[in-house]
Amino acid sequence: QVQLVESGGGLVQTGGSLRLSCEASGRTFSSYVMGWFRLAPGKEREFVAAISTSGDSTYYADGVKGRFTISRDNAKNTVSLQMNNLKPEDTAVYYCAALDSEKRYYYLVAGLYTNWGQGTQVTVSS
């Protein structure tokens, strides 16, 4: 089990950038696939990005490809989401989550993640 704490959200103008960080407690962080999801008002929770345990493989939702970059540092128990060229539709609460399986496409399914952070608000003004 890991406990997750996100940081780095805020208010930014369209076209701006933010970097979200998620710090994990526990010595098993490197055994988890890590994902980022977001929840916007009136919408369902949405997959944003995920990264394999080693960091060699990354996965992105179509709407963020080329703008967002997920990375991890297993030595520091952190996963980050660099968000560039932000758009108003990126406004949401962003959550990091831990998944204890590397089975193909499992990273897309929020219900399979076992640990979640408390979320951090990202607001993009037009």
N, C-alpha and C positions, 0 to 999 in steps of 0.2 A: 504494500500500500504506500502511496505517496500523497502528500498534501501539497496543494498547488496554490500559489498566490500570484495574481497578475498585477502588472503595473504598466504605466506608460500611456494610458488613454488621455483624451483631452479634446479640446475644440480646435479645429483647424479649418482653414479656407479651402475651397475647391482647388485641386492641384497641389496641395501641400502634402507633407509627409509626417508620419508618426512611426515610432518603433515601440511595439508592445513586447514586454518581457514576462516570462512566467518562471518563477523559482520553485523548485521542488525540494521537499524534504524527504529524507530516506535514502538508503544506500542502493536501492534498486532502480533508480531513475533510468539508467542506461538500458534496462531490459524492457522499457515501455516505448511503444510507438506513441508519439505525441501529436495532438491535433489542435487546431484552432477552429472554433465555431462562432457564429454570431446570431444574435436574436434582436430583430428590429420590431418596433411596435406594430401589432397587427399581422405579423408574419410568423412563420414557423422557424424553428432553429435551423440554421443553414451551415453546412460544411464550408470551410474556407480553405484550409490547408492542413497537410499532415507531413510528418517526416519519420523515416524508419529509425530503428534503434541505433544504427550506426551513423545515421545522417547521410548515407550515400544516396538514398532515394527520397524524393519529395513529390508531393501531389498537391494539385491546386484545383479549386473550382474554376470553371471557365470564366466567370466574371472578374476574377482577380489575377488571372495568368498574365504575366508580363508587368504587373504592377506591385504584387506582393511577393516577398521572399521569406520562407521559413528556414530557420537554422537552429542548431542545438550545440551546446557545449556540455558534454557528459562529465567533464572534470569539474564543472561549476554547477551542475544540476540545473541548467537553464535552457529554455527554448524561447526563441524570439520570433517576432513577425514584423518585418520591415514593410511598411505600407507607403507606397509612393503614388503620386498622381491621384490622390483621393478624390472621390466623387460624393455628392450628397447621398447617393444610394448605399454608400458604405457605412452610413450612420447606423449604429447598433451597439449593443453590449457584446463585447468579445470575451469568449471563454477559452481557456486552455484546458485540455483534457488528456488523460492517460489511458492507453489501450494496451492490454497485455497479450496481444496476438498480432502476428505479422501476416496473417492469412490475407490473401489477395482481396482487395476491396472492402475489407472490414473497416478500414479507416474512414470510410464514408458514412458509417452508421453510428449516429450519436448514442443510441441505446446500448452499444457494445463497450463504450468507454466506462471505466470503473471509477475514475476519480476526476473531479472537476474543481476548477477554481471558482472564486466568487464573482468573477467578471469585472471588466473595466469598460467604461463608457467611451465610445468614440463618436464625436459629432463633427460632421463636415458641413460647413455653411456654404450656401451658394452665392 
